[in-house]
Amino acid sequence: METDGFVTSGYGKGKEFLSKDFYKLKFKEKLGFKPYPGTLNIIIPEKHLKDINSIKKNCKNKINGENNFGSVKYIEATLNNKIKGAIVFPEKTTHDENYLEFISQEGLREKLYLKDDDKVNLIIGD
């Protein structure tokens, strides 16, 4: 699936959970990289919600949480045709369903000079 979306600010929860060793180690094992401690938050168009919900529902890739930190599903994705990473679907979230969280090994706002409302492209899955 391919979609455009717009960068938006998050709540800082991604940084908290991606700083946990068990998440870092599992993502390294499953995806081949240790994620940057934080997510790039992207709002996608309403017309793609059905596809996103289907991807989330059928996603078999999962990292089980520990203590009070919930499990997270993930699917590989590419940002702007060059940055490999993944979309994560935390079990515990307060975000609306059109709000996606992209992880990679780098801080993308800094690397790509992104700010809120910048348009980005996502290719989700193969």
Residue frames as qw, qx, qy, qz and C-alpha x, y, z in Angstrom:
[[0.000, 0.888, 0.459, 0.000, 0.00, 0.00, 0.00],
 [0.413, 0.119, 0.001, 0.903, 1.21, 3.49, -0.81],
 [0.135, -0.881, -0.451, -0.046, -0.08, 6.73, 0.66],
 [0.244, 0.489, -0.190, 0.815, 0.92, 10.30, 1.27],
 [0.502, -0.695, -0.490, 0.157, 0.53, 11.81, 4.70],
 [0.064, 0.830, -0.120, 0.541, 1.43, 14.83, 6.78],
 [0.494, 0.065, -0.619, 0.607, 3.93, 15.03, 9.63],
 [0.443, -0.743, -0.150, -0.479, 2.45, 15.94, 12.99],
 [0.032, -0.505, 0.674, -0.538, 3.67, 16.21, 16.56],
 [0.656, -0.243, -0.712, -0.058, 3.09, 13.36, 18.97],
 [0.601, -0.748, -0.071, -0.272, 2.76, 12.99, 22.71],
 [0.003, 0.712, -0.657, 0.248, 6.30, 11.76, 23.39],
 [0.866, -0.222, 0.368, -0.256, 5.18, 8.21, 24.25],
 [0.883, 0.435, -0.157, 0.078, 7.10, 6.71, 21.32],
 [0.245, 0.696, -0.544, 0.400, 10.34, 7.99, 22.81],
 [0.555, -0.465, 0.530, -0.442, 9.46, 6.39, 26.13],
 [0.943, 0.005, 0.293, -0.158, 8.71, 2.93, 24.78],
 [0.795, 0.548, -0.182, 0.185, 11.51, 2.89, 22.18],
 [0.009, 0.743, -0.556, 0.371, 13.99, 3.70, 24.95],
 [0.817, -0.332, 0.392, -0.263, 13.18, 0.37, 26.66],
 [0.140, -0.497, 0.825, 0.228, 15.85, -2.26, 26.12],
 [0.524, 0.163, 0.835, -0.040, 13.41, -5.09, 25.39],
 [0.558, 0.756, 0.248, -0.235, 11.80, -3.13, 22.54],
 [0.146, 0.820, -0.476, -0.283, 15.19, -2.03, 21.15],
 [0.296, -0.341, 0.883, 0.130, 16.55, -5.57, 21.20],
 [0.578, 0.368, 0.719, -0.112, 13.42, -7.11, 19.67],
 [0.486, 0.831, 0.051, -0.266, 13.25, -4.54, 16.86],
 [0.008, -0.698, 0.669, 0.254, 16.96, -5.12, 16.17],
 [0.424, -0.077, 0.901, 0.040, 16.31, -8.87, 15.99],
 [0.525, 0.537, 0.645, -0.139, 13.15, -8.57, 13.85],
 [0.419, 0.891, 0.149, -0.091, 13.95, -5.58, 11.60],
 [0.790, 0.250, 0.008, 0.560, 17.74, -5.45, 11.62],
 [0.223, 0.512, -0.156, 0.815, 18.09, -2.05, 13.31],
 [0.271, -0.450, -0.611, 0.593, 17.80, -0.47, 16.73],
 [0.090, 0.803, 0.456, 0.373, 15.14, 2.21, 16.44],
 [0.126, 0.366, -0.185, 0.903, 15.80, 5.84, 17.18],
 [0.130, -0.383, -0.766, 0.499, 14.05, 6.68, 20.47],
 [0.292, 0.465, 0.193, -0.813, 10.99, 8.33, 19.02],
 [0.486, 0.424, 0.737, 0.201, 8.51, 7.96, 16.19],
 [0.049, 0.069, -0.312, -0.946, 7.74, 10.09, 13.17],
 [0.322, 0.458, 0.711, -0.426, 4.02, 10.74, 13.46],
 [0.043, 0.042, -0.590, -0.805, 2.08, 10.87, 10.21],
 [0.514, 0.387, 0.473, -0.601, -1.59, 11.66, 9.58],
 [0.167, 0.035, 0.823, 0.541, -2.94, 9.77, 6.59],
 [0.400, -0.041, -0.267, -0.876, -6.03, 10.54, 4.49],
 [0.643, 0.006, 0.503, -0.578, -9.38, 9.12, 5.63],
 [0.797, 0.374, -0.251, -0.403, -9.70, 7.25, 2.31],
 [0.517, 0.393, -0.752, 0.114, -6.92, 4.86, 3.44],
 [0.461, -0.403, 0.556, -0.562, -8.37, 3.99, 6.86],
 [0.947, 0.049, 0.071, -0.308, -9.99, 0.76, 5.65],
 [0.778, 0.440, -0.406, 0.193, -6.66, -0.44, 4.23],
 [0.073, 0.555, -0.614, 0.556, -4.72, 0.58, 7.35],
 [0.677, -0.292, 0.410, -0.536, -7.21, -1.12, 9.65],
 [0.967, 0.190, -0.105, -0.137, -6.97, -4.27, 7.55],
 [0.546, 0.526, -0.539, 0.367, -3.15, -4.20, 7.70],
 [0.226, -0.490, 0.579, -0.611, -3.26, -3.72, 11.47],
 [0.846, -0.133, 0.234, -0.461, -5.84, -6.47, 12.01],
 [0.965, 0.245, -0.087, -0.018, -4.02, -9.01, 9.83],
 [0.235, 0.755, -0.553, 0.262, -0.49, -8.11, 10.93],
 [0.935, -0.212, -0.278, 0.064, 1.29, -11.14, 12.41],
 [0.526, 0.337, -0.387, 0.679, 4.49, -9.29, 13.41],
 [0.508, -0.787, -0.143, -0.321, 4.30, -8.61, 17.12],
 [0.369, 0.303, -0.623, 0.619, 6.57, -7.77, 20.01],
 [0.565, -0.620, -0.543, -0.028, 5.12, -8.61, 23.40],
 [0.093, -0.801, 0.202, -0.556, 5.35, -5.94, 26.04],
 [0.579, -0.099, -0.659, 0.470, 6.78, -6.21, 29.53],
 [0.142, -0.266, -0.510, 0.806, 5.60, -4.81, 32.85],
 [0.269, 0.663, 0.439, -0.543, 3.18, -1.94, 32.12],
 [0.161, 0.505, -0.463, -0.711, 4.35, -1.57, 28.52],
 [0.801, 0.317, 0.348, -0.369, 1.97, -3.09, 25.99],
 [0.671, 0.092, 0.622, 0.393, 2.58, -5.21, 22.96],
 [0.237, 0.691, -0.189, -0.656, 3.18, -3.64, 19.57],
 [0.782, 0.390, 0.456, 0.167, 2.48, -4.90, 16.06],
 [0.069, -0.704, 0.342, 0.619, 4.66, -3.68, 13.22],
 [0.786, 0.482, 0.361, 0.141, 4.99, -3.83, 9.47],
 [0.516, -0.200, 0.294, 0.780, 7.96, -2.84, 7.36],
 [0.298, 0.897, 0.318, -0.069, 7.61, 0.43, 5.48],
 [0.555, 0.096, 0.169, 0.809, 9.60, 2.92, 3.44],
 [0.020, -0.856, -0.268, 0.442, 9.45, 6.69, 3.87],
 [0.229, 0.868, -0.185, -0.400, 9.95, 8.96, 0.86],
 [0.883, 0.450, -0.133, -0.004, 11.30, 6.07, -1.24],
 [0.472, 0.610, -0.520, 0.367, 14.58, 6.01, 0.71],
 [0.207, -0.454, 0.660, -0.561, 14.26, 5.49, 4.47],
 [0.612, -0.134, -0.769, -0.128, 13.64, 1.88, 5.52],
 [0.194, -0.227, 0.605, -0.738, 11.75, 1.39, 8.74],
 [0.184, -0.338, -0.922, -0.047, 8.40, 0.21, 10.02],
 [0.433, -0.467, -0.104, -0.764, 4.95, 1.37, 10.99],
 [0.166, -0.026, -0.880, 0.444, 4.18, 0.41, 14.58],
 [0.529, -0.470, -0.382, -0.595, 0.73, -0.26, 15.98],
 [0.017, 0.223, -0.752, 0.620, 0.98, -0.06, 19.79],
 [0.301, -0.420, -0.856, -0.019, -1.61, -2.07, 21.68],
 [0.223, -0.746, -0.436, 0.451, -2.06, 0.87, 24.02],
 [0.292, 0.173, 0.254, 0.906, -2.55, 4.13, 22.14],
 [0.100, 0.651, 0.464, -0.593, -4.50, 7.34, 22.43],
 [0.013, 0.308, -0.448, -0.839, -4.06, 8.31, 18.78],
 [0.704, 0.418, 0.133, -0.558, -6.86, 8.37, 16.22],
 [0.849, 0.105, 0.502, 0.126, -6.83, 5.55, 13.67],
 [0.615, 0.759, 0.074, 0.200, -5.55, 7.83, 10.86],
 [0.162, -0.890, 0.416, -0.091, -2.41, 8.56, 12.88],
 [0.955, 0.140, -0.193, 0.175, 0.58, 6.34, 12.03],
 [0.428, -0.814, 0.377, 0.109, 3.90, 6.02, 13.81],
 [0.810, 0.512, -0.246, 0.148, 6.99, 5.35, 11.69],
 [0.630, -0.683, 0.318, 0.187, 10.22, 4.08, 13.24],
 [0.754, 0.565, -0.238, 0.235, 13.71, 3.94, 11.78],
 [0.783, -0.220, -0.233, 0.533, 17.25, 3.94, 13.08],
 [0.335, 0.146, -0.025, 0.930, 17.60, 7.71, 12.68],
 [0.052, 0.608, 0.438, -0.660, 15.93, 10.85, 13.96],
 [0.415, 0.463, 0.620, 0.478, 13.98, 11.73, 10.83],
 [0.017, 0.961, 0.263, -0.089, 12.84, 15.23, 11.69],
 [0.318, -0.779, 0.327, 0.430, 16.48, 16.25, 11.93],
 [0.530, -0.105, 0.684, 0.490, 17.83, 14.15, 9.06],
 [0.285, 0.489, 0.670, 0.481, 15.13, 15.20, 6.57],
 [0.025, -0.022, -0.100, 0.994, 14.46, 18.66, 8.05],
 [0.256, -0.491, -0.745, -0.372, 10.81, 17.76, 8.62],
 [0.127, 0.000, 0.431, -0.893, 8.34, 19.92, 10.48],
 [0.361, 0.424, 0.731, -0.395, 4.63, 19.66, 11.21],
 [0.554, 0.677, 0.226, -0.429, 2.42, 19.66, 8.10],
 [0.089, 0.542, -0.699, -0.457, 5.24, 18.57, 5.75],
 [0.896, 0.234, -0.038, -0.376, 4.02, 16.04, 3.19],
 [0.222, -0.454, 0.857, 0.100, 5.68, 12.60, 3.16],
 [0.769, 0.192, -0.433, -0.430, 5.15, 9.38, 1.22],
 [0.520, -0.340, 0.746, -0.240, 4.82, 5.91, 2.77],
 [0.686, 0.174, -0.628, -0.324, 5.03, 2.51, 1.17],
 [0.580, -0.363, 0.569, -0.456, 3.68, 0.02, 3.68],
 [0.875, 0.044, 0.475, -0.084, 4.43, -3.69, 3.31],
 [0.495, -0.193, 0.638, 0.557, 5.92, -5.28, 0.23]]
